[in-house]
Amino acid sequence: MRIFLCRHGQTTGDIEDRYGGSYDDHLTDEGIKQSEDLAEKLKKSGIQKIYTSSLIRAKEMSSIIGKN
């Protein structure tokens, strides 16, 4: 079994220079592209399950990865 740990891509809080934490922001266009790039790299890895936090940014990234 292989386990991949991935951090979400860029968020609106990142570009607004807000301190990280419990805010619930969306991915930016750059964050979406970063997620798509990661999804492409993981495409042939045989991912069977994706677990994510309930934060919007994490759900958006896992959704992009899950499409591949």
C-alpha positions as CSV (number, residue, x, y, z in Angstrom):
1,M,0.0,0.0,0.0
2,R,1.2,3.5,-0.9
3,I,0.0,6.6,0.9
4,F,0.3,10.1,-0.6
5,L,-0.1,13.1,1.6
6,C,-0.9,16.3,-0.4
7,R,-1.3,19.9,0.7
8,H,-3.9,22.0,-1.1
9,G,-2.8,24.5,-3.8
10,Q,-2.8,28.3,-3.5
11,T,-5.9,29.8,-1.8
12,T,-7.4,33.3,-1.7
13,G,-6.0,33.6,1.8
14,D,-2.5,33.0,0.5
15,I,-2.6,35.8,-2.0
16,E,-4.2,38.1,0.5
17,D,-1.3,37.3,2.9
18,R,-3.6,36.1,5.7
19,Y,-2.3,33.9,8.4
20,G,-3.2,30.3,7.9
21,G,-5.6,28.5,10.1
22,S,-9.3,27.7,10.3
23,Y,-10.5,30.1,7.5
24,D,-12.3,28.3,4.8
25,D,-11.2,29.7,1.4
26,H,-11.4,28.5,-2.1
27,L,-8.5,27.6,-4.4
28,T,-7.4,30.4,-6.7
29,D,-6.9,29.8,-10.4
30,E,-3.2,29.1,-9.6
31,G,-4.3,26.6,-6.9
32,I,-6.6,24.9,-9.4
33,K,-3.7,24.6,-11.9
34,Q,-1.4,23.3,-9.1
35,S,-4.1,20.6,-8.3
36,E,-4.5,19.7,-11.9
37,D,-0.7,19.4,-12.3
38,L,-0.6,17.1,-9.2
39,A,-3.5,15.1,-10.6
40,E,-1.6,14.5,-13.8
41,K,1.5,13.3,-11.9
42,L,-0.7,10.9,-9.8
43,K,-2.8,9.7,-12.7
44,K,-1.1,6.3,-13.0
45,S,-0.5,5.7,-9.3
46,G,-3.6,3.6,-8.8
47,I,-5.3,5.8,-6.2
48,Q,-8.3,3.9,-4.8
49,K,-9.4,6.2,-1.9
50,I,-9.1,9.8,-1.2
51,Y,-9.6,11.2,2.3
52,T,-9.8,15.0,2.9
53,S,-10.7,17.5,5.5
54,S,-14.0,19.3,5.3
55,L,-12.4,22.6,4.3
56,I,-13.4,23.9,0.9
57,R,-9.9,24.2,-0.4
58,A,-9.1,20.5,0.5
59,K,-12.4,19.3,-1.1
60,E,-11.7,21.3,-4.3
61,M,-8.3,19.8,-4.6
62,S,-9.4,16.2,-3.9
63,S,-12.2,16.6,-6.4
64,I,-9.7,17.5,-9.1
65,I,-7.4,14.6,-8.2
66,G,-10.3,12.2,-8.0
67,K,-11.4,13.0,-11.6
68,N,-8.2,11.4,-13.0
